[in-house]
Amino acid sequence: MIYVGTVSKTLSPTLRLGYMVVVPTLHRAAAKAKELTDRHASAIDQGALASLLLDGTYERHVCRMRRLNSERRAFLLRSLNKALGNFSAALERYIALRESHIATLFATAPDARSKLTLLLNLYVDLSEGKDGKLGCMVVAGIADFDQLGRARDILRNQLSSRRVTLKRLVLEGQNDGSVATRGDADVVADILLALLQGMRVVGKSAALTTNRDTFVSQALQILG
């Protein structure tokens, strides 16, 4: 049996020292292999490490660092849980304000197509300038979706709610005649949702469009 380890993680990465435990019959072969493959390990460093191993200092150090790192990890997890709790509250506030603004816009629209046009224009606004560079809390939060705890559920619910709204508007438009497409409302809603959220992603890294009117007009083509 051969057991190989390193102290680069437990003492210092600058040491570049490791060790090998082999059965007595392999001592000579292991030493020869080390001699042939690496002649540059410091004899002083090796001697110091050997002393630490022999008198138990190294083992005590490892036990102490495990305890300290466990405490640090626990502190980090508590801090993250607190931060994510604050993030969740901010996210809910952000979503509530955005939905209130959208409801105000929709109140002035005569039909479903007009509402969708207003929504597209709003997302163009949010994807440009300062707002565009700041990005979207929903999009940014999804980076590590399953690690967000309560915020994860808020994000999923928000995207689901936006999709329901889009589907409702498509069906509403098909009924009032403002949406000509007879396509599946679910599919149209999925495409619109991908377009809206994709605009926020693009807007964070680059200019979304140089011609707002043409952009919105072409996007509306999906409605027929």
Stockholm file with secondary structure:
# STOCKHOLM 1.0

chainA/1-224         MIYVGTVSKTLSPTLRLGYMVVVPTLHRAAAKAKELTDRHASAIDQGALASLLLDGTYERHVCRMRRLNSERRAFLLRSLNKALGNFSAALERYIALRESHIATLFATAPDARSKLTLLLNLYVDLSEGKDGKLGCMVVAGIADFDQLGRARDILRNQLSSRRVTLKRLVLEGQNDGSVATRGDADVVADILLALLQGMRVVGKSAALTTNRDTFVSQALQILG
#=GR chainA/1-224 SS CEEEEESTTTTCTTTCCEEEEECGGGHHHHHHHHHHHCCCSCHHHHHHHHHHHHTTHHHHHHHHHHHHHHHHHHHHHHHHHHHHHHHHHHHHHHHHHHHHHHHHHHTTCSSHHHHHHHHHHHHHHHTSHHHHHHCCHHHHHGGGGGGCTHHHHHHHHHHHHHHHHHHHHHHHHHHHTSCCCCSCHHHHHHHHHHHHHHHHHHHHHSCCCSCHHHHHHHHGGGGC
#=GC SS_cons         CEEEEESTTTTCTTTCCEEEEECGGGHHHHHHHHHHHCCCSCHHHHHHHHHHHHTTHHHHHHHHHHHHHHHHHHHHHHHHHHHHHHHHHHHHHHHHHHHHHHHHHHTTCSSHHHHHHHHHHHHHHHTSHHHHHHCCHHHHHGGGGGGCTHHHHHHHHHHHHHHHHHHHHHHHHHHHTSCCCCSCHHHHHHHHHHHHHHHHHHHHHSCCCSCHHHHHHHHGGGGC
//
